[in-house]
Amino acid sequence: MSNSSQWFRACVAVIGIMLLVACATVNNEHPNVASDEITAESKAQLATVYFIRPRVYKSKNLANGPVRVEFQEQTLLTQDEGTYTLLYIKPSKGTLKTHSKTLYVDQHSSIDVWRERVYKFIAGRTYFIYVRQIDEEFRGVFYAPQPVDLQEAKQLIVPGTNRFGYTRASGAARNAPIDELTEVNLPPASAVKDLIPAMPENLYKQEKDLRKAR
């Protein structure tokens, strides 16, 4: 067998393992997550919320790590690269935060960083939340909970349509894959409110102050 064939088989095996390992873990104990059996009738009383985190080829090290999504100051789910998942959320409003770890160029240890938006989850509406990687270069990598529409959501998961690779369905999304959706009732623009971003230099200052106090 040629070296090129062996290399190709090795790459396929590695990709297969990565796809099997990647997942999204939902906190079914969150008070706003409907974790019981979802019927057609109950769906009308809940918000249908997809979280999409594509695999970014240029990311590495800590940027490849899991992203923890928090709603109303409680963990909602933890999500790996290359996955999207579906949650049914009770009508509610609160701050949605994406937490991750990053490393500044001149530091030897990681710090916790985040981005946040206020979401109002409305019964009968479908949300697509793109867990978008933001590369601040020397100031670290962040993830933002960015709203997108159905067309944009499909582009994020289908290989060959953009710079992302295959993004597989996880959990409840396997029974309602995005690529099979044809028409959804999106929330109004007023349902999502941007907040002042957590600037890297401010986070770094907080971390320095915390270390000094120890």
N, C-alpha and C positions, 0 to 999 in steps of 0.2 A: 504494500500500500504506500502511495506517495506521501511525502510530507504535507502537501497541500490538502490531500484527502483527510489525513489524520487531523490536521488543524481545523478543517471544516466540521468534522464530526465532533471535535472537542467543543467548538463554539456552539453547535446545536445543543449539545448536552448541557452546557453551562446555562444557555438561555432557557432551556426547559426547566432546569432546577430553579432558576430565578422566578419563573412564572408560577411554579408550584408553591414556592415559599412566600411570595408576595401576598399580602392579605390586608384586610381592614377589620379591626376588632371593635365592635360596637358595645358601648356600655348600656346594656338593657335595663340597668337599675336607675338610669337617669329619669327623673320624674316627668320629663317632657317627651320621652321616647315611648311610642306605642309598641310594646313587645309581644302582645297577645296575637292570636290569629287575626289577620287583617282580611275583612270581607269587603265586598264591593260597597256595601252600605257604610261601613266604618271609614273607608277611604275618603268618602265625601266630607267626613268630619275632621279630617287630618290634612296636614301639608305633606306633600310628597317631595322629599329632598334627596337629590343625588349629590354626592361628594366625589369629585374627579381629580385624581392626582396622576398625571402622565409620568412616564419615565423620561427624564431629561438626560440625554447622552453625555453632555458635558459636565454633569455634576459628579462629584466624587467625595470620598471620605464622609464627613459629618452631613453633607448635603444629601447623601443617599439614605440617611437615617429616617426613622419614623417621624411623622408629624402628628402631634396630639391636638385634636380639635376640642375646644371647650365652649360650652354655651351656658349662660347664666352662672358662671363660675364653677361649673362642674364638667368633668370630662364627658364628652359625647362619644368620641371614637378615637382610635389611633390608626393611622393609615400609612401603608408602605407605598413606595413608588410603583407605578404601573398598574394601579387598581382604581376601580370606581365602585362605590357601594350606594345603597339606597336605605334611607331611614324614613319612617312615617312619624312625623312630629306633631304633637298636639298644638293647637293655636296658642301662640305665645310670642313674646318679644323680649329681646335681650342682646347682650354683646356676644358675638361669635368670634373666638380667638383661635388662631393657628399658632401653636407653640412648637419650636424646634431648637436644636442646638447648632451653634456655629463657632467658627474660630477666626478671630481677626488676624491679619497678616503678621503682626508683631507679638502675638500672644502664644503661650504654650499650653494653655488649658481652655476648654470650651466654656461658653456662657449660654444661658437660655435667652432666646429672642422670640418676638411675636409680631403679628399684624392682626388688626381687628376691625370689624364692622358691626353695626347694629342691624340685626335682621328681625323683621316681623313676619312670622310664619302664619299664613292665612289658610284656613280650611278650604280644601278643594283646589288649591293652587300647586303648581309644580315648580320647584326650584332646582337649578343646576349651579352648584358651587364649585368653581375651579380652584383647587388648592395650587395656586400659581407660585412657582419659584421666582424670587427676585434676587438677582445677584448684585450685591453692593460692592463687588470686587474686593478691595482691600478691607472693607468694613463688614464682611460676612455675607451669608446667604439667609434670606428670609422666605417665608411662605405667606401668601395673602389669600383670604377667602373671597374670591372675586366672582360676582354673579355673571353668568353667560346665558344666552338663549339656546334653544334646542339645536339649531344649526351649528353653533359654535361648539356645543357639547359633543355632537357627532364628529366634528373635525378633530376633537381632542382624543377620541378613542379609536378612530379608524386609521390603521397604518397606511402610509403612502400619501395621505392628504396633507401632511405637514411634517415638521421636523421631529415629531414624536413617534415612538414605536407603538407596539401593541399595548393597549390598556385593557385589562380583562375585568369582567364583572366579578364582584365578590358579594357574598351574603345574599340579601334579598334582591339585589340587582340582577342576579342570574335568572330570576323569574319575570323580570321586567327590564330587559336590556335596552339601553338607550338607542341603539341602532335600529330597533324595531318600532320605536315611537314615531307616530306620524303627526299627531296634533296634541298639544297640551295647553292648559290654561295657566299662563305665566302670571306671576305676581306683578302689581304695578311698580313702577320705578321707586315710588315713595316707600316701598316695603324694605328697602335697603338704604342705610345711611352710612356714608363714609365718616371715619374718625381721623383725627390727626395721627399720622403714623408714628410708631415708636422708632425714632431716629437712632441709628447705630451709635453715634457719639454720645447720646444721652444714656443708652443702655450700658455703654462701656464705662461711663462715669459712675453709674449706679453700682456696677460690678466692682470698680476700684474702691468706692466708698465702703461696700460690703466687706471686702477683703481687709481693708484697714481696720474695720471694727472687730474683726475676729481675733 
